[in-house]
Amino acid sequence: MPSQTPDMRQFFLYMDEKTTYPELVATVTPGLLQGVLNPLSASRVAGSAFDFEPELIRLDDDYSILNLYNGPSGVFKDFGVVFFGAVLEELLKDTGQAMVVTAVRGDTGVSLTNAFRNRRGITSVLIYPSGHIYGLDEAEFVTNGGNTIPIQVRGGFDECMRLISELINDRPFAERYHVTSANAINPCRVLPQAFYYLYAFIKIKKNLEGKDLVFSVPSGNFGNFVSGLYAWKFGMPVNGFIAAMNSNDAFGEFIRGGKFKPHPVVETNSPALDISRPVNYERLVSFFEEAPAVMRNMVFPSSINDEKTLQTMEWVWKNFSVLLDPHGAVAFAAAREFNGDGSRDSHCVILATGHPAKEADIVGKATGQIVELPEKLRNFRKQVSPIALIDPHLEALESAIASCF
Ligand SMILES: *Cc1c(COP(=O)(O)O)cnc(C)c1O
């Protein structure tokens, strides 16, 4: 948790739909990182981080879609990661060094190699569990002159996360290599995701016509959701957040005021939401402890099953000619349930978190459309080999890293 959340209304309240995303980021960042980044550095950071933008599409009086999948890995997480990479380089100036150690799986490593590519002083260590990761380019590895060190661990994802904690807590090692992490434990992943909520707000505020503004967020580890709550803390006028879950909805009990009892994970067609205990649990708890009555009236849990998800993809395609991936469809279905017969008088912004082409089979099944994978997402199915394969022990990880220098 950041130690304080500044009121940033003076920085964004008077922006309008003509403001570009890098402009918004450059303007609010010095407010967020007071005394750390001045306006000049902030605009350098915003300019070098983003060569993609969020896209707000107004569908009708009740619904808009906030497209967040235009980044290099085709998921919204790119927005936080690239900002972190750019800020880190700026803070290191020209002489500092940092090692970013991150647990990844599937194709999430792509997001990190992109964020740290050609960034001075930064080495990116990717740790991943048994199985494969995809989409990395071997030219980016340290052994080939790049700055990425992929290390495979004989074990599961939880063991990778444990190794990162142990590495950070080995102070002599952490200080020698200036270790940090780009997993969600780093608030610099979550805070910059608040910027796209502000962006949606400045684009839409003139067209609300007196309606309430509500965001529907497909939520698994609740990082995106927490970012929305930060946008509200920064002073964004908003009436509610829908926590859109699939059948893995145990966290809804907590939001309704009950005790959180994790359930075993069931597999669904929106896999990024198949989470038993959200990584951001502690951050959410602190929001609820600080203002329970506010949270109760502002946060709306919702649970959408696979069948409903497919129906919603079809409905959105038929009515608006827009393709959603299953995660976005969960959020849209939740928004429709929330709006019900329209008596709420809300305008819901649905966060489209993943590129529909990444789930082309499901999208095709629901809509009958053939979804082409864009050029930049083409080598996502390519497997890569690690630089080292280690047992899940700290010493093994440390010597694998040290052997690269
Ligand atoms: C990670 C992810 C989510 C869930 O986001 P959280 O911050 O974990 O709640 C939703 N959709 C897609 C496509 C994702 O990759």
The ligand as an SDF file (V2000), in Angstrom:
LIG
                    3D

 15 15  0  0  0  0  0  0  0  0999 V2000
   -5.0220  -10.8740  -15.3410 C   0  0  0  0  0  0  0  0  0  0  0  0
   -6.2800  -10.7950  -16.1270 C   0  0  0  0  0  0  0  0  0  0  0  0
   -7.5280  -10.5100  -15.5180 C   0  0  0  0  0  0  0  0  0  0  0  0
   -7.6920  -10.3800  -14.0290 C   0  0  0  0  0  0  0  0  0  0  0  0
   -7.0750   -9.2440  -13.5000 O   0  0  0  0  0  0  0  0  0  0  0  0
   -6.7620   -9.1800  -11.9380 P   0  0  0  0  0  0  0  0  0  0  0  0
   -6.0100   -7.9310  -11.7330 O   0  0  0  0  0  0  0  0  0  0  0  0
   -5.9650  -10.4220  -11.6110 O   0  0  0  0  0  0  0  0  0  0  0  0
   -8.0740   -9.2020  -11.2230 O   0  0  0  0  0  0  0  0  0  0  0  0
   -8.6330  -10.3410  -16.3300 C   0  0  0  0  0  0  0  0  0  0  0  0
   -8.5610  -10.5150  -17.6660 N   0  0  0  0  0  0  0  0  0  0  0  0
   -7.4030  -10.8290  -18.2860 C   0  0  0  0  0  0  0  0  0  0  0  0
   -7.4130  -11.0110  -19.7690 C   0  0  0  0  0  0  0  0  0  0  0  0
   -6.2290  -10.9860  -17.5450 C   0  0  0  0  0  0  0  0  0  0  0  0
   -5.0880  -11.3190  -18.1690 O   0  0  0  0  0  0  0  0  0  0  0  0
  1  2  1  0
  2  3  1  0
  2 14  2  0
  3  4  1  0
  3 10  2  0
  4  5  1  0
  5  6  1  0
  6  7  2  0
  6  8  1  0
  6  9  1  0
 10 11  1  0
 11 12  2  0
 12 13  1  0
 12 14  1  0
 14 15  1  0
M  END
$$$$
